[in-house]
Amino acid sequence: MKRLKVKNDFIFRKLFGEIKNKDILISFLNAVLELGESEKLTDIEIIDGTDAINILDFNFIKVEKFSSVFHLWEDANKDCKLTDVLEIRFLELPKFRKKKPDLSKPLERWMIFIEDSPKEVLEMAKKAEPAIARAEEILTQLGSFDEIRRYYEAREVSIHDEITRITGARAEGKLEGKTDLLIKQLSRRFGLLPVELQKKISEAEQYQLDLIAESIFDFKSADDTLKYLH
């Protein structure tokens, strides 16, 4: 049976968001917050402090390390922190994938669990962290329930569709931007383009626009674009 993805938000909530799995969440938080032995959480209760933990499957922060933490500071005086009860943390998975995991560090053991890591590496993380071994058992149990799998697969489809939509929108936006730029450049060189030519350029494929962009300074007239638009 294929291992469920821990990064799936439905599965993540099942693992870390249910009271019966509180020990797993405590272990994870101790690792993420990098608390010393005397500071480690032993129970969870509502407090005034706020910690935002963002697990990202893309690069976002302009630093090389995969784990970063931010506070609120006064712009002109970096020694003046607004509050001690707000931290914003980022865990960037692509950066973690590029490094060799250090199994002596609790956070990196948990990152191995969250990632689709090789089985032998996951086994080492489980041996070093009992809470990870228990989390893996629960993950396997969740995968054995048909209803859970249906919700999981539906969520995977939804995530995939959303990524496709965003990627498509970005590509469409870039194409539209290149089209507008070419029409402006051609109009600057040869005067206002005929409506029919503008329409053909607007309907062109990416590779056709690239060819026009590469050759635009060799054109003798706007009609020279037509040889790339058939």
C-alpha positions in Angstrom: 0.0 0.0 0.0 1.4 3.4 -1.0 2.4 5.7 1.9 0.1 8.6 2.3 1.6 12.1 1.9 2.1 13.8 5.3 2.1 17.1 3.4 -1.6 16.6 2.4 -3.4 19.0 4.8 -6.2 16.5 5.5 -3.7 13.9 6.7 -1.5 16.4 8.5 -4.6 17.5 10.6 -5.3 13.8 11.3 -1.8 13.2 12.6 -1.1 16.5 14.5 -4.5 18.0 15.1 -6.3 15.3 17.1 -6.1 15.2 20.9 -5.3 11.5 21.0 -2.1 12.3 19.1 -1.1 15.1 21.5 2.3 13.4 22.2 3.1 13.5 18.5 2.3 17.2 18.3 4.3 18.0 21.4 7.4 16.2 20.0 7.0 18.1 16.7 6.6 21.5 18.4 9.7 20.9 20.6 11.7 20.1 17.5 10.4 23.1 15.4 10.7 25.6 18.3 14.2 24.2 19.1 13.6 24.3 22.8 16.3 23.4 25.3 15.8 20.4 27.6 14.5 22.5 30.5 12.2 24.4 28.2 10.5 21.5 26.3 6.8 21.3 26.2 5.3 18.4 28.2 1.7 19.4 27.7 -0.3 21.8 25.5 -2.6 24.5 26.6 -3.8 27.8 25.2 -1.4 30.7 25.9 -1.1 34.3 25.0 1.9 33.8 22.7 1.4 33.1 19.0 3.7 31.0 16.9 2.9 30.7 13.2 4.6 27.6 11.6 4.5 27.6 7.8 5.6 24.4 6.0 6.2 25.3 2.4 6.8 23.1 -0.7 8.5 25.9 -2.5 11.3 28.4 -1.8 10.2 31.6 -0.3 12.7 33.2 2.1 15.9 34.5 0.6 18.3 32.6 2.9 20.0 29.2 2.2 18.9 27.4 5.4 15.5 25.6 5.3 14.3 26.8 8.7 13.9 30.5 9.5 12.2 32.5 12.2 11.0 36.1 12.2 10.0 38.6 14.9 8.6 42.1 14.8 11.3 44.8 15.1 11.3 48.6 15.0 12.7 49.5 11.5 15.3 52.0 12.7 16.3 50.2 15.9 16.8 46.5 15.5 17.4 46.1 19.2 13.8 47.1 19.8 11.5 44.1 19.5 7.7 44.9 19.6 6.8 41.7 21.4 8.2 38.4 22.6 5.0 36.5 22.0 4.9 36.5 18.2 7.1 34.4 16.1 6.7 33.5 12.4 8.5 30.3 11.3 9.1 28.9 7.9 10.2 25.4 7.0 11.0 25.2 3.3 11.0 21.6 2.0 13.0 22.2 -1.3 15.9 23.6 0.7 15.8 20.6 3.1 15.9 18.2 0.2 19.2 19.7 -1.0 21.1 19.0 2.3 22.2 15.8 3.9 19.9 15.2 6.9 21.5 15.4 10.3 19.7 12.7 12.4 21.0 14.2 15.6 18.7 17.2 15.2 15.0 16.6 16.1 13.7 19.1 13.5 15.5 17.3 10.7 14.2 14.0 11.9 10.7 15.3 11.6 11.4 16.8 8.2 12.4 13.3 7.1 9.0 12.1 8.2 7.1 14.9 6.5 9.0 14.4 3.3 8.7 11.4 1.1 12.1 10.2 2.3 13.8 6.9 1.4 12.6 4.1 3.6 16.0 3.4 5.2 16.4 7.1 6.2 12.9 7.1 7.6 13.7 4.0 9.6 16.7 5.7 11.2 14.5 8.7 12.1 11.9 6.4 13.7 14.6 4.7 15.8 15.9 8.1 17.0 12.5 9.6 17.7 9.8 7.3 19.2 7.1 9.9 18.4 7.9 9.6 14.7 7.6 5.8 14.9 4.1 6.2 16.4 3.2 8.8 13.8 4.2 6.4 11.1 2.1 3.7 12.6 -0.9 6.0 12.7 -0.2 7.1 9.1 -0.3 3.4 8.0 -3.5 2.9 9.9 -5.1 5.9 8.2 -4.1 4.5 4.8 -6.0 1.3 5.6 -9.4 3.0 5.9 -11.3 3.4 2.6 -13.1 6.5 3.7 -9.9 8.2 4.8 -8.3 7.3 1.5 -11.3 8.7 -0.4 -10.9 12.1 1.4 -7.2 12.0 0.9 -7.4 11.3 -2.8 -10.1 13.9 -3.3 -7.8 16.5 -1.6 -4.8 15.4 -3.7 -6.9 16.0 -6.9 -8.0 19.4 -5.5 -4.4 20.4 -4.8 -3.3 19.3 -8.2 -6.1 21.1 -9.9 -5.3 24.3 -8.0 -1.6 24.1 -8.9 -2.5 23.5 -12.6 -4.9 26.5 -12.5 -2.3 28.8 -11.0 0.5 27.6 -13.3 -1.8 28.0 -16.3 -2.8 31.5 -15.2 0.8 32.5 -14.8 1.7 31.1 -18.2 -1.3 32.8 -19.8 -0.3 36.1 -18.1 3.3 35.9 -19.3 2.1 35.1 -22.9 -0.4 38.0 -22.9 2.3 40.3 -21.6 4.7 39.3 -24.3 2.0 39.7 -26.9 1.2 43.3 -25.7 4.9 44.2 -25.7 5.5 42.9 -29.2 2.5 44.9 -30.6 3.8 48.0 -28.9 7.4 47.5 -30.3 6.1 46.9 -33.8 3.8 49.9 -33.6 6.7 52.1 -32.5 8.7 51.0 -35.5 6.1 50.8 -38.2 3.1 52.8 -36.9 -0.3 51.6 -35.7 -0.7 48.0 -36.7 -3.8 46.8 -38.7 -6.4 45.3 -36.5 -6.1 42.0 -38.3 -2.4 41.8 -37.7 -2.8 42.6 -34.0 -5.4 39.8 -33.8 -3.0 37.3 -35.4 -0.2 38.2 -33.0 -2.6 37.9 -30.1 -3.5 34.4 -31.2 0.1 33.3 -31.8 1.8 30.5 -29.9 4.7 31.1 -27.5 7.3 29.8 -30.0 6.0 32.1 -32.7 6.2 35.1 -30.4 9.8 34.1 -29.5 10.8 34.0 -33.2 9.2 37.4 -33.8 11.0 38.9 -30.8 14.4 37.5 -32.0 13.9 38.9 -35.5 12.0 42.2 -34.9 15.0 44.4 -35.5 15.6 42.8 -39.0 12.0 43.5 -40.1 11.6 46.0 -43.0 7.8 46.3 -42.4 5.2 45.0 -39.9 4.1 42.5 -42.6 7.4 40.6 -42.0 5.8 39.2 -38.9 3.4 37.2 -41.1 6.0 34.7 -42.1 6.1 33.5 -38.5 2.3 33.5 -38.0 1.2 30.8 -40.5 
